[in-house]
Amino acid sequence: MRARLDATDWRILKELQSNGRISNVDLARKVGISPPPCLRRVRALEQAGMIAGYFGMLDEKSVGFEVIAFAMVGLHSQAEADLRTFEDRVLSWPLVRECYMLSGETDFLLKCVAPDLTAFQDFVIDELTAAPNVAGVKTTLVIRRVKFEPGVPVALAQRRRAV
């Protein structure tokens, strides 16, 4: 069951999603309440699982990862045990930053970063296509990122919940 959020909770979520480093005092000021209840609300949102965590977002290229690529992976078998085995293997690959199990023609979509094209190709050949149960891999390189907006559209989520 999902918690019922009021307008202040939604403002807190919106502010934290855009700046996870904001101080509690500044957050409270922005959402129009005093710091103690603001902190209580943030803690409640964390405990409810609505705030899943905080992290620093690094710029890939500035820290030496020039290549961003996607790999579409098809498996021979989609039995639950085989899916779990593949998922466990994915968790051990540092170049894979995101992984989604899909419906349709592709079983998994992997977002990868690599220092250069050679490192990405080595990963695809030596690790990904060599993994047990992998039937095929199609890759595509990112030319440029057009939009990057992590999280959810809070205003839309708030409107949908109010209905």
N, C-alpha and C positions, 0 to 999 in steps of 0.2 A: 504494500500500500504506500502511495506517495504522500509525503507531508503536504499540508496546505500552507502555501506561502502567501504572505501579505505583500503589499506594495514595497514596504521597507526591505523585506527579504530579497525581493527581485532587484531592488537598487543595489543592495550589497553584492549580490551575485554578479550583476553587470559591472560594477566597479572592480571587483576582485578579478574578474575574467580579463579586464583590460589592463590591470596593474596588480599583480599578485604581491608586490613588495610594498604596497601602500601601508602606512602605519595605521594602527587602529584609530588614533586620534583624527588623522586626515580622513579615513574612511567614514567615521562617525559624522564628521562635519559635512562630508559630501552627501550622505544619505539623510541628514537632518535629525540625528539622535545623539545622545551623549555617549561617550566611550564605553562605560560599563555595560549597558544593554547591547551596544554594538558588538562587543567582544562575546557576550553570551550568545547572540544570534549567530555569529560566525562559527562558534564552537558547535552550536546545534546543527547548523548546515553541514559542518564537517562530519559530525557523528551520524547524520542522516545519509551520508554518502553523496550529497549533492556537490560538495567540494571534494574532489577526488585527490587533490594534492597540489603542490606548488613546485615550480621548477624554473630554472633560468633557460631561456630560449637562446641558443647559440646560432650565430650565422655560420652555415656550413663552410662556405668558401673562405671566410676569414680565419677559420681554424684548420684549414688544409684539406677540406673535402670538396673537391672541384666537381665531382660527378654525383648527380642525383638521377636515379633510374627506377623504373618499375619493372617488376618481373611477374608475369602471369604464369602460374604453375598449375598444371593438370596432373592428377594422380591416377595410377592404375586402378586403385581401390579406394572407395569412399566409406568403407566399413569404419565404424566409430574408433576402433582400436588403431587402425591405420591413420586416420585423421589425427588422433592424439599423438601418435608417434611422430608424424610430420611436424605438428605444432611444437612438440618438445624440442625437436631438432632446430626449428626456427629460433626458439628462445636462446640457443647457444651461438647464433651467428651475429656478431657485433655490427656488421654492415647493414643488417636488416633493422630498420628503425620502426616500421609499422607493418603489421600483417593482418589481413582480413580474409576470413573464409567467405566465399561467395556462392551464390546459386548460379546455375547456368553452365556455360561451356568451360569456364575457368574455375578451378577449385579454390585457389588462393591468390591474392594480390599482395605482393611485397613491395614496400617502398624501401629503397636502399640508398645509402650514401657510400662513396668511395673516394680515396685521395686522387685517383686518376682512372682512366679508362682501362688500363692494364689490370689494376687491382680489381675492378668490377668484373672484367672478363675472367680473371683467375677464380674469383668467387663463384661465378656462374658455372664454369667448367669443372672446377675441382670440388666444389661443395654442393651447389644446388642441383645440377643435373645428375651428379653422382649419388645423390641421396636415395635411399631405398624408397620404392614405390612411386618415384617421380616418372611420369610418362612423357612429359614435355614441358618446355619452358619457352616463353616468348618474352623478350625484353624490349623496352623502349627507354630512350634517354630523354631527360628533361632539357629542353632548349632554354626556357626561362619560366619562372614562376609568375603567373599573372595575378593570382590572388592567394593570400594566405591569411585565413581568419580562423584561428583555432577556437574551440569551444562551440557554443550554441548561440543562435540569434535570440538573446534574452527577451527582447521586446516581443517577438513573435511567440515565444514560449509562454510569456506572461499573458498575452491576449488569448491564446488557446486554452490556458488553464482557467481563465476567468469565465469562459463560456459554460 
